[in-house]
Amino acid sequence: MAVWVHQDEHTILAIDVGATTIKYCPVDQTGQLLDAPKRRPTPYPCSPGRLVEALAARVEETDWHRVGVGFPGEFADGHVVKPGNLARPGGVTTEVDPQLAAEWADFALQDALIQATHRDVRVVNDATLAALGCCEGHGVEVVVALGTGVGLALERDGQLERVRDVGAAIFRDGRTYDQLLGERARSEDPDRWYEMLEEALRGFALEFAATQLHLAGGNAKRVSPGRFTTVPCEVTAHGNEAPLRGASHLF
């Protein structure tokens, strides 16, 4: 039975799946949040079936037909390419489980959610969803999602372009972007995290010849963009509502 009801039949349920938390709330056709987001812990070990079950339960709390989902890993054409931190059986502090990673590889998550919920469900990478929620449609806009891990998205004159999934890529001294820029690194040494973040942003701005950098995700609210004096373009912080707003652009 639906427990979260709005009268407008065009309301969209926005779901942002993170490595730690699943956030969800209703948005209107312009991306405006219609209520305060709700949160549930991301279930671990997070097999495809377990995530589908968790998301279907969230959808069943509503009576809306359209659902937009951000997935925290590499995703293309309705299928998981790489599951990111969801392949870690106990979350980000544990090692990748090869068997769990194999279960996720090429999993048709979008179709599975459609079949489980009988709704119009559309799934994209979570950084892509954030880009839809905060990019302005002009120039080269790079979106960096900062949360438990790190995501990356790119828009060129309003058109999304596919970019690599940076979280597990080596950033510096043999350590990955997730390890140096994720929440664990920030909580252990905020000053060092800030230094590494500025270095990463400068690198992304130069690599893509960015005209604007957008910061999204839970840790975007912890930064002051004016401090990034070596980044050669404007930096804007949007916080963790950007992916939720972006769900409206999937329809």
C-alpha positions as CSV (number, residue, x, y, z in Angstrom):
1,M,0.0,0.0,0.0
2,A,1.3,3.4,-0.9
3,V,2.2,5.6,2.1
4,W,3.7,8.6,0.2
5,V,1.1,10.1,-2.1
6,H,0.8,13.3,-4.1
7,Q,-2.1,14.3,-6.2
8,D,-0.1,15.2,-9.4
9,E,0.1,12.2,-11.7
10,H,3.2,13.6,-13.2
11,T,5.2,13.4,-10.0
12,I,8.4,11.4,-10.3
13,L,10.1,9.3,-7.6
14,A,13.8,10.1,-7.6
15,I,16.1,7.5,-6.1
16,D,19.9,8.1,-5.5
17,V,21.7,4.9,-4.7
18,G,24.9,5.5,-2.8
19,A,27.5,3.2,-1.4
20,T,26.2,4.0,2.1
21,T,22.7,5.3,1.8
22,I,19.7,5.2,-0.6
23,K,18.0,8.6,-0.8
24,Y,14.6,9.1,-2.4
25,C,11.9,11.7,-2.7
26,P,9.2,13.0,-5.1
27,V,10.2,15.7,-7.6
28,D,8.0,17.5,-10.1
29,Q,8.6,17.9,-13.8
30,T,11.1,20.7,-13.3
31,G,13.2,18.8,-10.8
32,Q,11.9,20.6,-7.7
33,L,11.8,18.5,-4.6
34,L,8.3,18.1,-3.3
35,D,9.2,16.7,0.1
36,A,12.2,16.1,2.3
37,P,14.3,13.1,1.1
38,K,14.0,9.9,3.0
39,R,17.0,7.6,3.6
40,R,17.6,3.9,4.0
41,P,20.9,2.1,4.5
42,T,22.3,0.5,1.3
43,P,22.0,-3.3,2.0
44,Y,25.2,-5.3,2.2
45,P,26.2,-7.7,0.9
46,C,24.6,-5.9,-2.0
47,S,23.8,-8.5,-4.7
48,P,21.7,-7.5,-7.7
49,G,18.7,-9.2,-6.3
50,R,19.0,-7.6,-2.9
51,L,19.3,-4.1,-4.4
52,V,16.3,-4.7,-6.7
53,E,14.3,-5.9,-3.6
54,A,15.3,-2.8,-1.6
55,L,14.5,-0.3,-4.4
56,A,11.2,-2.1,-5.2
57,A,10.2,-1.6,-1.5
58,R,10.9,2.1,-1.8
59,V,8.8,2.3,-5.0
60,E,5.9,0.5,-3.3
61,E,5.8,3.3,-0.8
62,T,4.4,5.5,-3.6
63,D,1.7,5.4,-6.2
64,W,3.7,7.3,-8.9
65,H,4.3,5.6,-12.3
66,R,7.7,7.2,-13.2
67,V,10.9,6.4,-11.3
68,G,14.4,7.8,-11.9
69,V,17.4,6.0,-10.4
70,G,21.0,6.9,-10.0
71,F,23.4,3.9,-9.8
72,P,26.8,4.2,-8.0
73,G,28.9,2.5,-10.6
74,E,29.5,2.4,-14.4
75,F,26.2,2.0,-16.2
76,A,25.2,2.0,-19.9
77,D,22.1,1.1,-21.9
78,G,20.2,-0.3,-19.0
79,H,23.0,-2.6,-17.8
80,V,25.6,-2.5,-15.1
81,V,29.2,-2.3,-16.5
82,K,31.0,-2.1,-13.2
83,P,29.3,-2.1,-9.8
84,G,31.9,0.1,-8.0
85,N,31.7,-0.2,-4.2
86,L,28.6,-2.4,-4.4
87,A,31.0,-5.3,-5.2
88,R,32.4,-5.0,-1.7
89,P,30.5,-7.4,0.6
90,G,30.7,-5.2,3.7
91,G,30.8,-1.8,2.1
92,V,33.8,0.4,1.3
93,T,36.0,-0.8,4.1
94,T,36.1,-4.3,2.6
95,E,37.8,-5.8,-0.4
96,V,36.0,-6.4,-3.7
97,D,34.5,-9.9,-3.9
98,P,35.1,-11.3,-7.4
99,Q,32.0,-13.5,-7.3
100,L,29.8,-10.6,-6.3
101,A,31.4,-8.4,-9.0
102,A,30.7,-11.2,-11.6
103,E,27.0,-11.2,-10.5
104,W,26.8,-7.5,-11.2
105,A,28.6,-7.6,-14.6
106,D,26.1,-6.8,-17.4
107,F,23.2,-7.1,-15.0
108,A,20.0,-5.6,-16.6
109,L,19.1,-3.5,-13.6
110,Q,16.6,-1.2,-15.4
111,D,14.6,-4.1,-16.8
112,A,14.7,-5.9,-13.5
113,L,13.3,-2.9,-11.7
114,I,10.6,-2.5,-14.3
115,Q,9.6,-6.1,-13.9
116,A,9.6,-5.9,-10.1
117,T,7.6,-2.7,-9.8
118,H,5.5,-2.5,-13.0
119,R,6.5,1.2,-13.3
120,D,8.3,3.2,-15.8
121,V,11.9,3.0,-14.3
122,R,14.9,4.7,-15.9
123,V,18.4,4.1,-14.5
124,V,21.7,6.0,-15.2
125,N,25.0,6.4,-13.4
126,D,24.6,8.5,-10.2
127,A,27.1,11.2,-11.4
128,T,25.2,11.4,-14.7
129,L,22.0,11.9,-12.7
130,A,23.7,14.7,-10.8
131,A,24.8,16.3,-14.0
132,L,21.2,16.4,-15.2
133,G,20.3,18.1,-12.0
134,C,22.9,20.9,-12.0
135,C,24.4,21.5,-15.4
136,E,23.4,24.7,-17.2
137,G,23.8,23.6,-20.8
138,H,26.6,25.9,-21.9
139,G,30.3,25.1,-22.5
140,V,32.1,22.2,-21.0
141,E,30.7,21.3,-17.6
142,V,32.3,18.7,-15.4
143,V,30.4,17.2,-12.5
144,V,32.3,15.6,-9.6
145,A,30.1,13.6,-7.2
146,L,31.6,13.5,-3.7
147,G,30.2,11.0,-1.2
148,T,31.3,7.7,0.1
149,G,33.3,7.5,-3.2
150,V,33.8,9.7,-6.2
151,G,31.9,9.9,-9.5
152,L,32.5,11.9,-12.7
153,A,30.2,13.2,-15.4
154,L,30.6,15.5,-18.4
155,E,28.3,17.7,-20.4
156,R,29.3,19.6,-23.5
157,D,26.9,22.4,-24.6
158,G,24.1,20.5,-22.8
159,Q,24.9,17.1,-24.3
160,L,26.1,14.3,-22.0
161,E,29.3,12.5,-23.0
162,R,30.4,9.2,-21.6
163,V,33.5,9.4,-19.4
164,R,35.4,6.8,-17.4
165,D,34.3,5.7,-14.0
166,V,37.1,7.3,-11.9
167,G,36.3,5.9,-8.4
168,A,38.6,2.8,-8.7
169,A,41.2,4.5,-10.9
170,I,44.6,5.3,-9.5
171,F,44.9,9.0,-8.6
172,R,48.1,9.4,-6.6
173,D,50.8,7.3,-4.9
174,G,49.1,4.0,-5.9
175,R,45.8,5.0,-4.2
176,T,42.5,5.5,-6.0
177,Y,40.2,8.5,-6.2
178,D,37.8,6.7,-3.8
179,Q,40.5,6.2,-1.3
180,L,41.8,9.7,-1.4
181,L,38.6,11.7,-2.0
182,G,35.9,9.5,-0.4
183,E,34.2,10.1,2.9
184,R,36.7,7.9,4.9
185,A,39.6,10.0,3.8
186,R,37.8,13.2,4.6
187,S,36.8,12.1,8.1
188,E,40.4,11.0,8.9
189,D,42.2,14.1,7.6
190,P,40.0,16.9,6.4
191,D,42.9,19.2,5.5
192,R,44.7,16.6,3.4
193,W,41.3,15.7,1.8
194,Y,40.9,19.3,0.7
195,E,44.4,19.4,-0.8
196,M,43.8,16.2,-2.8
197,L,40.4,17.4,-3.9
198,E,41.8,20.7,-5.3
199,E,44.5,18.7,-7.1
200,A,41.9,16.4,-8.6
201,L,39.6,19.2,-9.7
202,R,42.5,21.0,-11.3
203,G,43.4,17.9,-13.2
204,F,39.8,17.3,-14.4
205,A,39.5,21.0,-15.4
206,L,42.6,20.8,-17.5
207,E,41.9,17.3,-19.0
208,F,38.5,18.3,-20.3
209,A,39.1,22.0,-20.9
210,A,36.2,22.7,-18.5
211,T,34.5,26.0,-18.4
212,Q,32.7,25.1,-15.2
213,L,33.1,22.5,-12.5
214,H,30.0,21.3,-10.4
215,L,30.4,19.6,-7.1
216,A,27.5,17.3,-6.1
217,G,26.9,14.7,-3.4
218,G,26.9,14.7,0.4
219,N,30.4,16.1,0.8
220,A,29.9,18.9,-1.7
221,K,28.3,20.9,1.1
222,R,31.5,20.7,3.1
223,V,33.6,22.7,0.6
224,S,34.0,26.4,-0.1
225,P,34.6,26.7,-3.9
226,G,36.4,30.0,-3.4
227,R,39.3,28.1,-1.8
228,F,40.2,26.3,-5.0
229,T,42.5,29.1,-6.3
230,T,44.5,26.8,-8.6
231,V,41.5,25.4,-10.5
232,P,41.3,27.2,-13.9
233,C,37.5,27.6,-14.1
234,E,34.5,28.4,-11.9
235,V,33.6,25.8,-9.2
236,T,30.1,25.6,-7.9
237,A,28.9,23.4,-5.0
238,H,25.4,21.9,-5.2
239,G,25.1,19.5,-2.4
240,N,23.4,16.1,-2.4
241,E,20.0,17.2,-3.9
242,A,21.4,17.5,-7.5
243,P,20.9,13.7,-8.4
244,L,17.4,13.9,-7.1
245,R,16.6,16.9,-9.2
246,G,18.1,15.3,-12.2
247,A,15.6,12.4,-12.2
248,S,13.0,14.7,-13.9
249,H,15.3,15.0,-17.0
250,L,15.1,11.2,-17.6
251,F,11.5,11.5,-18.8
